[in-house]
Amino acid sequence: MAGEVRIRLFATARQLVGTAVLPWPVPSGGLRAAEIVRQLAAAYPRLGPTLSASRFLRNHRYLADLATTIRPGDEFAVHPPYGGG
């Protein structure tokens, strides 16, 4: 049985996709973060370069690597580099 992950997009990622939140289907066992990033890049090709420079969070905690499993009900956030002073 499949479920959903809530993907939150910030800054440039939000602008490129056109929304701040995406429901994303995942299998009941979840997906590795790297696979979700790959799927996002395939679904939104303009987002690919931003993803390669972004940091990712699972349930409000930064991921040390993209091997972390993201499970149904989790929130997966994309934080691109921010500018400013």
Backbone hydrogen bonds, N-H to C=O, Kabsch-Sander energy under -0.5 kcal/mol:
donor,donor_aa,acceptor,acceptor_aa,energy
3,G,26,V,-3.3
5,V,24,W,-2.8
6,R,74,D,-2.4
7,I,5,V,-0.7
7,I,22,L,-3.2
8,R,6,R,-0.6
8,R,76,F,-2.2
9,L,20,A,-2.8
10,F,78,V,-1.5
13,A,10,F,-1.4
14,R,10,F,-0.7
15,Q,11,A,-2.0
16,L,12,T,-2.6
17,V,13,A,-1.9
18,G,14,R,-2.6
19,T,14,R,-0.7
22,L,7,I,-2.8
24,W,5,V,-2.8
26,V,3,G,-2.5
28,S,1,M,-0.7
30,G,27,P,-2.3
31,L,70,I,-2.3
33,A,68,T,-2.5
34,A,66,L,-2.4
35,E,32,R,-0.8
36,I,32,R,-1.7
37,V,33,A,-2.5
38,R,34,A,-2.2
39,Q,35,E,-2.6
40,L,36,I,-2.6
41,A,37,V,-2.3
42,A,38,R,-2.0
43,A,39,Q,-2.6
44,Y,40,L,-2.5
47,L,44,Y,-2.4
48,G,44,Y,-0.6
48,G,45,P,-1.0
51,L,47,L,-2.4
52,S,48,G,-1.8
53,A,49,P,-0.5
53,A,50,T,-1.1
54,S,51,L,-1.3
55,R,79,H,-2.7
57,L,77,A,-1.9
58,R,61,R,-2.6
59,N,57,L,-0.5
59,N,75,E,-2.8
61,R,58,R,-1.1
63,L,56,F,-2.7
68,T,65,D,-0.8
70,I,31,L,-3.9
71,R,69,T,-0.6
73,G,4,E,-3.3
74,D,71,R,-2.5
76,F,6,R,-2.6
77,A,57,L,-2.3
77,A,75,E,-0.5
78,V,8,R,-2.7
79,H,55,R,-3.0
79,H,77,A,-0.6
